[in-house]
Amino acid sequence: MILVFGGTTEGRQASEVLEEAGSTYYYSTKTGEQQLTLHHGIRVDGAMDAEAMTAFISQHGIRLIVDAAHPFASQLHQTVVDVASLLTIPVIRYERIYPPRDPDITWIDDYDQVPTDIRTLLATTGVQSISHLKGLEAKGVKVIYRILNRESSIALAHQQGASDEQLCFYPAMPEADAILMKESGLSGGFAEKVESARQIGMRIIAIKRPMFHFKHRVNGPHGLRRDVERLLPEFFPLHSGLTTGTCATAAAIAATTRLTTGETPSEVPVVLPDGETISVAVGYADDYAYCIKEAGDDPDVTDGIEVRAKVEKAPQFEICGGDGVGRFTLPGFDYPVGEPAINKGPRQMMRENIRERVRITISVPQGETIARKTFNPRLGICGGISIIGVSGIVKPFSEEAFINSIRKCMEVAKASGTDRVVINSGAKSERFVKAMYPELPPQAFVQYGNYIGETLKMANDLGIKHVTLGVMLGKAVKLAAGHLDTHSRKTVMDKVFVQQMLHESGISIDISDLTLARELWERIAEVPPQPSPGRGSDSVEATAPFARTVIRHCQEHCAPLLPNGELLVLLIDDNGKIYEV
């Protein structure tokens, strides 16, 4: 069981991460005023001292604490540290992302260090700080307190001695010689407050955030999930992994660190595209550093591969592809034909993490062999795997990752110049439907898996005018019922609707014991055929009316997703027979 101390943006993000597990946890706030929707989390409101926290942890079997409270909640942080140490429970501190400290800002450690050589001070440090600043008034400094415009904050301000004339409310910016703010990080709007104050010429005074000893620190959702998976493995049923782009970046950071400092740390900090930092394990050989790809529980053929980076000093920053890294041979990618298949995201990650002028060569032993098991040959990426990754993290059975791969296939299909793209569920259906379009290039055939709706939307966004949708009966009966994502996690066969389609087709059979949609082919084939001019009367043809009904319903749901194009739906049986309207 996990106990989260929240009430902040980071607390909200922590709850979103933990909700993905489907496991119960507790979410604690001091006031209970934060608006938050929890499905698996249980709210706990009210402040906890050491005694109350110890009792709660013992009573509820807490085995991990996530401290995502405000950085200036010093008393709470110290209580968490003390109680966790006493009970030997691990704590993850969910930090904010902080920009480097600007030397043009006056940095202080506490309120008693506020300079007194100013006439008017705008304090944006919160209602709790009013009592700490009352002494400035005795020294001739006029203090204006900017607080939240809510009854509880106004009442507390009055209790601490502030008059109505001294109060203003967000987002007002009254005139003052100087502004006092807390080092509240990016999510606390620190950079925006600094910029606003500078625009009107205010002197900026900032209180440094207090520091506490936490062994485990993260500053984003991906890092939080990885630490929870490591410290409480059973909380998430499936574990996340790293993209090849993150592995390549980590190896490059490690190799650069050794080149420039001689140091060989076992873990290096990697800044992900969302700005958060995670630690990634690395290793070293004679002339390169490496990172072992972790796929987590995602079924990835690259799991366990070694991604290497060799770094040399150079006149300018440069990224090269070595052995086992493929090259683009077709248009439609972020980089031209002939370039190494290192996508935009990983390249940007390396540039953001490494500021030295170096030449980085990424290589993957056995990458060419592994690539044969991926989409790369279909995409025209030859000679090895591609170094990819959008977020830097792979969630198990990630919808995002699969949809991104579909999108790339669709972009390559568009770039191939074909006037028709044929989308299908997988290798079996593709094999059957390819025979209908022998003139089309391989890139024109794209597998949608279960994401039919997403793939059709991509076709429309890319301006593809002619799309053929090949579908087998198991997915077709779900699609006909309006389910554009046919994964079994999302939907199952609706027998009532299937019975309705049979009725529409003039077929009367019992399907109460039906378990798989494909069994319908055999059952319908046993129905005596109805005479149909020009169609013959063999028993196979008895399936045609039902096939046309299914196609019609599929067309009704899919055609609107391609408003500027023409969609042809093909229904394929297990023997490769193809039906169309």
C-alpha positions in Angstrom: 0.0 0.0 0.0 1.2 3.5 -0.8 0.6 6.8 1.0 0.9 10.0 -1.1 1.2 13.4 0.5 -0.2 15.8 -2.2 -2.3 18.9 -2.5 0.0 20.1 -5.3 0.4 19.8 -9.0 2.9 17.1 -8.3 0.4 15.3 -6.1 -2.1 15.3 -8.9 0.5 13.9 -11.3 1.4 11.3 -8.7 -2.2 10.2 -8.4 -2.5 9.9 -12.2 0.5 7.6 -12.3 -0.7 5.4 -9.5 -4.2 5.2 -10.9 -2.7 3.4 -13.9 -1.9 0.4 -11.7 -5.5 -0.2 -10.7 -4.3 -0.8 -7.1 -5.6 0.9 -4.0 -3.5 3.7 -2.4 -4.1 6.7 0.0 -3.9 10.4 -1.0 -3.4 12.8 1.9 -3.9 16.6 1.9 -3.8 19.1 4.7 -7.0 21.0 3.9 -9.0 18.8 1.6 -9.6 21.7 -0.8 -7.8 20.2 -3.8 -10.2 19.1 -6.5 -9.2 15.6 -7.5 -11.0 12.6 -9.0 -9.7 9.3 -7.7 -10.9 5.9 -8.8 -8.5 3.7 -6.8 -7.2 6.3 -4.4 -8.7 6.9 -1.0 -8.8 10.6 0.3 -7.3 11.3 3.7 -7.7 15.0 4.7 -6.2 16.8 7.7 -2.6 17.5 8.9 -0.7 14.6 10.4 1.9 15.0 13.1 4.5 12.2 13.7 2.2 10.3 16.1 -0.8 10.4 13.7 1.4 9.5 10.7 3.0 6.5 12.5 -0.4 5.2 13.5 -1.9 5.6 10.0 1.0 3.8 8.4 0.8 0.9 10.9 -3.0 0.6 10.7 -3.1 0.6 6.9 -0.1 -1.5 6.0 1.7 1.4 4.2 5.0 0.1 2.6 5.9 3.2 0.5 5.5 6.9 0.9 5.4 9.4 -1.9 6.0 12.9 -0.6 4.6 15.2 -3.3 3.8 18.1 -1.0 4.7 21.7 -1.5 8.5 22.3 -1.4 8.1 24.7 1.5 6.0 22.3 3.6 9.1 21.9 5.8 7.4 20.5 8.9 5.7 17.8 6.9 8.9 16.9 5.0 10.8 16.5 8.3 8.0 14.4 9.8 8.0 12.1 6.8 11.8 11.7 7.0 11.7 10.9 10.7 8.7 8.5 10.6 10.0 6.7 7.5 13.4 6.3 9.2 11.7 5.0 12.4 9.6 2.5 10.5 12.2 1.7 7.8 9.8 2.6 5.0 11.2 3.9 1.7 10.2 7.5 0.6 10.1 8.9 -2.9 10.3 12.7 -2.9 8.4 14.0 -6.0 10.3 17.2 -6.6 9.4 20.1 -8.9 11.6 21.0 -11.9 13.7 24.0 -11.0 15.5 26.3 -13.4 19.1 27.3 -12.6 19.4 30.1 -10.0 19.6 33.4 -11.8 22.5 35.5 -10.4 20.5 38.7 -11.0 18.0 37.6 -8.3 18.6 38.3 -4.6 18.6 34.8 -3.0 18.0 34.5 0.7 17.6 31.5 3.0 14.9 32.8 5.3 12.4 35.7 5.9 14.7 37.5 8.3 17.2 38.1 5.5 14.8 40.2 3.4 16.7 43.5 2.7 15.3 46.6 4.5 16.6 49.1 2.0 13.3 49.1 0.1 10.1 51.1 0.7 7.5 48.8 -0.7 7.5 45.0 -0.9 5.0 42.8 -2.7 5.0 39.4 -0.9 3.8 36.5 -2.9 5.0 33.9 -0.5 1.6 32.8 0.8 -0.7 33.6 3.6 1.3 31.5 6.1 4.3 33.8 5.7 2.5 37.0 6.9 3.5 36.5 10.5 7.2 36.1 9.4 7.1 39.5 7.6 5.4 41.7 10.2 8.8 42.7 11.5 9.6 44.5 8.3 6.8 47.0 8.9 8.5 48.2 12.1 11.6 48.9 10.0 9.7 51.2 7.7 8.9 48.8 4.9 5.4 48.8 3.5 4.3 45.2 2.8 1.5 44.2 0.4 0.4 40.5 0.6 -0.8 38.8 -2.5 -3.0 35.8 -1.6 -5.6 33.6 -3.0 -9.1 35.2 -3.2 -10.9 32.6 -1.0 -12.5 33.0 2.4 -10.1 30.7 4.3 -7.0 32.5 3.0 -8.5 36.0 3.8 -9.5 34.9 7.3 -6.1 33.5 8.0 -4.4 36.7 6.7 -6.5 38.7 9.2 -5.6 36.4 12.0 -1.9 37.0 11.3 -2.4 40.8 11.5 -2.8 41.8 7.8 -5.3 44.6 7.1 -7.6 44.7 4.1 -5.5 47.5 2.6 -2.5 45.2 2.7 -4.2 42.4 0.8 -4.4 41.9 -3.0 -5.4 38.9 -4.9 -3.9 36.8 -7.7 -3.1 37.8 -10.5 -2.9 41.4 -9.5 0.6 43.0 -9.7 0.4 46.3 -7.7 3.3 48.8 -7.8 6.2 48.0 -5.4 10.0 48.5 -5.3 10.6 44.8 -4.9 8.8 41.4 -5.0 9.4 38.5 -2.6 8.7 35.1 -3.9 9.5 31.5 -3.1 11.7 29.3 -5.3 8.6 27.4 -6.4 9.8 25.7 -9.5 8.3 25.6 -13.0 4.9 24.2 -11.8 4.7 26.9 -9.2 5.0 29.6 -11.9 8.3 30.9 -10.7 9.7 31.8 -14.2 6.4 33.6 -15.1 6.5 35.6 -11.8 10.1 36.6 -12.4 9.4 37.7 -16.0 6.3 39.7 -14.9 8.3 41.5 -12.2 11.2 42.3 -14.5 8.8 43.8 -17.1 7.8 46.5 -14.6 11.3 47.0 -13.1 10.8 45.3 -9.7 13.8 44.1 -7.7 13.4 40.3 -7.2 14.0 38.6 -3.9 13.6 34.8 -3.7 13.7 32.5 -0.8 15.6 29.3 -1.5 13.6 26.1 -1.2 14.5 24.0 1.9 16.4 20.8 1.4 15.8 17.5 3.1 17.6 14.2 2.9 15.6 11.9 0.6 17.4 8.9 -0.9 14.9 8.6 -3.8 14.1 11.8 -5.7 12.1 12.2 -8.9 10.8 15.2 -10.8 8.3 13.7 -13.2 5.7 11.0 -13.7 8.0 8.6 -15.6 10.6 8.7 -12.9 8.0 8.2 -10.2 6.6 5.1 -11.9 10.0 3.6 -12.4 10.9 4.1 -8.7 7.5 2.6 -7.5 8.1 -0.4 -9.8 11.5 -0.8 -8.2 10.7 -0.2 -4.6 7.2 -1.9 -4.5 7.3 -4.2 -7.6 3.9 -5.8 -7.0 2.0 -2.4 -7.1 2.0 -2.2 -10.9 1.0 -5.5 -12.6 3.1 -4.6 -15.6 6.4 -2.6 -15.6 7.6 0.1 -17.9 10.8 0.2 -19.9 13.1 2.6 -21.8 13.1 3.5 -25.5 16.1 2.8 -27.7 16.4 6.6 -27.9 16.8 6.9 -24.1 19.3 4.1 -24.1 21.4 5.7 -26.9 21.2 9.1 -25.0 22.4 7.5 -21.7 25.3 5.7 -23.5 26.3 8.9 -25.2 26.2 10.9 -21.9 28.3 8.2 -20.2 30.9 8.2 -23.1 31.0 12.0 -23.1 31.4 12.1 -19.3 34.4 9.7 -19.5 35.9 11.7 -22.4 35.7 15.1 -20.7 36.2 14.2 -17.0 37.6 10.7 -16.9 34.8 9.6 -14.6 32.7 6.4 -15.2 29.5 6.6 -13.2 27.4 3.5 -13.1 24.2 5.6 -13.6 23.8 8.9 -15.6 21.0 11.5 -15.4 19.0 11.7 -18.6 16.6 14.6 -19.2 13.5 13.3 -21.0 11.6 15.3 -23.6 9.0 16.4 -21.0 11.8 18.0 -19.0 12.1 15.5 -16.1 15.3 13.7 -15.3 15.7 10.0 -14.7 18.7 7.9 -13.8 19.8 5.2 -16.3 22.3 2.4 -15.7 25.3 2.3 -18.0 28.5 0.4 -18.6 31.9 0.9 -20.2 34.2 -0.9 -22.6 37.6 0.2 -24.1 36.3 2.8 -26.5 32.6 3.1 -25.9 29.9 3.2 -23.3 26.7 1.2 -23.4 23.2 0.9 -22.1 21.1 -2.3 -21.9 17.6 -1.8 -23.3 14.9 -2.5 -20.8 11.5 -3.2 -22.4 9.8 -3.8 -19.1 6.7 -6.0 -19.7 6.2 -4.6 -23.2 6.7 -7.4 -25.8 9.6 -5.8 -27.6 12.2 -7.7 -29.7 14.8 -5.1 -28.7 14.6 -6.1 -25.0 18.0 -6.7 -23.6 20.0 -5.4 -26.6 23.2 -3.4 -26.0 23.1 0.2 -27.4 26.6 1.6 -27.7 27.9 5.1 -28.0 31.4 6.0 -29.1 32.3 9.7 -28.6 35.1 11.7 -30.0 36.0 15.4 -29.9 34.8 17.2 -33.1 34.5 20.8 -34.5 30.8 20.6 -34.0 28.1 18.4 -32.4 27.4 15.5 -34.7 25.4 12.2 -34.5 26.3 9.3 -36.6 25.0 5.7 -37.1 27.3 2.8 -36.7 26.9 -1.0 -37.1 23.4 -2.3 -36.5 21.7 1.1 -36.9 19.6 1.2 -40.1 19.5 3.9 -42.7 16.5 5.5 -44.4 16.1 4.4 -48.0 12.6 5.9 -48.6 11.2 9.4 -48.0 8.6 10.2 -45.3 10.9 10.4 -42.3 12.2 13.4 -40.3 15.6 13.1 -42.1 16.5 12.5 -45.8 17.3 9.2 -47.6 20.8 8.0 -46.6 20.7 9.4 -43.1 21.0 6.9 -40.1 17.6 5.9 -38.7 17.9 7.9 -35.5 14.7 9.7 -35.2 14.1 13.4 -34.3 13.2 12.7 -30.6 16.4 10.8 -29.7 18.6 13.3 -31.6 17.0 16.2 -29.7 17.5 14.3 -26.4 21.2 13.9 -27.1 21.5 17.6 -28.1 19.7 18.7 -24.9 21.8 16.4 -22.6 25.2 16.9 -24.2 26.5 20.4 -24.7 30.1 19.5 -25.8 31.4 19.6 -29.4 31.6 15.9 -30.0 30.9 13.3 -32.6 28.6 10.5 -31.3 28.4 7.2 -33.1 25.5 5.0 -32.0 25.8 1.2 -32.8 23.8 -1.9 -31.9 25.4 -5.3 -32.1 23.2 -7.7 -34.0 20.9 -4.8 -34.9 20.6 -5.9 -38.5 19.3 -9.4 -37.4 16.9 -7.9 -34.9 15.5 -5.5 -37.5 14.1 -8.3 -39.5 11.6 -8.9 -36.8 10.4 -5.3 -36.8 8.5 -3.0 -39.2 11.8 -1.6 -40.5 12.0 -3.6 -43.8 8.4 -2.5 -44.6 9.4 1.1 -43.9 12.5 1.0 -46.1 14.9 1.2 -43.1 17.8 -1.1 -44.1 20.8 -2.4 -42.3 19.6 -2.4 -38.7 17.2 -1.1 -36.2 16.0 2.4 -35.8 16.7 4.5 -32.7 13.3 5.8 -31.7 11.3 7.2 -28.8 8.9 10.1 -28.2 8.5 10.2 -24.5 11.7 8.3 -23.7 9.7 5.7 -21.7 7.9 2.6 -22.9 4.7 1.8 -21.0 3.8 -1.9 -21.2 1.7 -2.8 -24.1 1.8 0.9 -24.9 -1.0 2.1 -27.1 0.9 5.3 -27.7 4.0 3.4 -29.0 1.9 1.2 -31.3 -0.2 4.1 -32.6 3.1 6.1 -33.3 4.4 3.1 -35.3 1.2 3.1 -37.4 1.5 6.8 -38.0 5.0 6.4 -39.3 3.9 3.6 -41.6 1.1 5.8 -42.9 3.5 8.7 -43.5 5.9 6.4 -45.4 2.9 5.1 -47.5 2.0 8.7 -48.3 5.5 9.5 -49.3 5.8 6.5 -51.5 3.5 8.2 -54.0 0.8 5.5 -54.0 -2.7 6.6 -54.7 -4.2 3.9 -52.4 -3.3 2.7 -49.0 -4.5 -0.7 -47.9 -4.9 -1.1 -44.1 -5.4 -4.5 -42.5 -5.2 -6.1 -39.1 -2.0 -8.2 -39.5 0.1 -10.5 -41.6 -2.6 -13.0 -42.3 -5.2 -10.6 -43.6 -2.5 -8.6 -45.4 -1.4 -11.7 -47.3 -4.9 -12.3 -48.6 -5.6 -8.7 -49.6 -2.2 -8.1 -51.3 -3.3 -10.4 -54.1 -5.9 -7.8 -55.0 -3.4 -5.0 -55.5 -0.3 -6.5 -57.1 0.6 -3.1 -58.5 1.0 -1.4 -55.2 4.4 -1.0 -53.5 5.0 -2.8 -50.1 4.8 0.5 -48.3 1.1 0.9 -49.3 0.1 -1.9 -47.0 -0.2 -0.8 -43.3 -1.2 -2.9 -40.3 -3.6 -1.3 -37.9 -3.7 -4.0 -35.2 -6.8 -3.0 -33.4 -6.7 0.8 -34.0 -9.0 1.1 -37.0 -10.4 4.4 -36.0 -7.0 6.0 -35.3 -5.6 4.7 -38.6 -8.5 6.1 -40.6 -8.1 9.5 -38.9 -4.4 9.4 -39.8 -5.3 8.7 -43.4 -7.6 11.7 -43.4 -5.0 14.0 -41.8 -2.4 13.0 -44.4 -4.8 13.7 -47.2 -4.9 10.1 -48.5 -7.8 9.9 -50.9 -8.3 6.1 -51.4 -8.2 3.6 -48.6 -9.0 -0.1 -48.6 -9.8 -1.6 -45.2 -9.3 -5.3 -44.9 -10.8 -6.9 -41.9 -11.5 -10.4 -40.7 -14.8 -11.4 -39.0 -13.6 -11.4 -35.4 -12.8 -7.7 -35.6 -15.5 -6.9 -38.2 -18.4 -7.8 -35.9 -17.0 -5.4 -33.3 -16.4 -2.7 -35.8 -19.9 -3.1 -37.3 -21.2 -2.4 -33.8 -19.3 0.9 -33.7 -16.2 -0.1 -31.8 -13.3 1.6 -33.7 -10.8 0.0 -31.3 -11.3 -3.7 -31.4 -8.9 -4.8 -28.7 -10.4 -7.4 -26.4 -9.6 -5.2 -23.4 -12.0 -2.6 -24.8 -14.9 -4.7 -26.3 -16.2 -8.2 -26.9 -18.5 -9.6 -29.5 -22.0 -8.5 -29.0 -24.2 -11.6 -29.7 -27.4 -9.6 -29.7 -26.1 -7.3 -32.4 -24.7 -10.3 -34.4 -28.1 -11.9 -34.2 -29.6 -8.6 -35.5 -27.2 -8.7 -38.5 -28.2 -12.3 -39.2 -31.8 -11.3 -39.2 -31.1 -8.4 -41.5 -29.4 -10.9 -43.8 -32.4 -13.2 -43.8 -30.5 -15.9 -41.9 -32.1 -17.8 -39.0 -29.6 -19.8 -36.9 -29.0 -20.2 -33.2 -25.8 -18.6 -31.9 -26.4 -18.8 -28.2 -23.5 -21.1 -27.7 -21.2 -19.2 -30.1 -17.7 -18.5 -28.6 -15.7 -17.2 -31.6 -17.0 -15.0 -34.4 -15.2 -17.0 -37.0 -17.4 -20.0 -36.2 -20.2 -18.0 -38.0 -18.7 -18.9 -41.4 -19.3 -22.6 -40.9 -22.7 -22.2 -39.3 -24.0 -19.9 -42.1 -22.5 -22.1 -44.8 -24.8 -24.9 -43.5 -27.9 -22.8 -44.3 -29.4 -23.8 -47.7 -28.4 -21.2 -50.3 -31.0 -18.8 -51.6 -31.3 -18.4 -55.4 -29.6 -15.3 -56.5 -29.4 -14.3 -60.2 -25.9 -14.3 -61.5 -24.4 -15.6 -58.3 -24.9 -19.4 -58.6 -26.2 -21.5 -55.7 -23.3 -23.3 -54.2 -23.2 -23.5 -50.4 -20.3 -21.0 -49.9 -22.5 -18.3 -51.5 -24.9 -18.5 -48.5 -22.5 -16.4 -46.5 -22.6 -13.5 -49.0 -25.8 -11.8 -47.6 -24.3 -11.8 -44.1 -20.9 -10.5 -45.3 -22.6 -7.6 -47.1 -24.6 -6.7 -44.0 -21.4 -6.7 -41.9 -19.6 -4.6 -44.5 -22.5 -2.1 -44.6 -22.4 -1.6 -40.9 -18.6 -1.2 -40.9 -18.8 1.3 -43.7 -21.4 3.4 -41.7 -19.0 3.8 -38.8 -15.8 4.2 -40.8 -16.6 6.3 -43.8 -17.2 9.5 -41.7 -13.6 9.3 -40.5 -12.5 9.8 -44.1 -14.7 12.6 -45.2 -12.5 13.7 -48.1 -11.7 10.3 -49.4 -13.1 7.0 -50.7 -13.2 4.0 -48.4 -13.5 0.4 -49.6 -14.2 -2.2 -46.9 -13.2 -5.8 -47.6 -14.3 -8.7 -45.3 -12.0 -11.7 -45.4 -12.8 -15.2 -44.2 -10.3 -17.7 -42.8 -9.7 -19.3 -46.2 -8.8 -16.0 -47.8 -12.2 -15.4 -49.6 -12.8 -11.7 -49.9 -16.2 -10.1 -49.8 -17.1 -6.6 -50.8 -20.4 -4.8 -51.3 
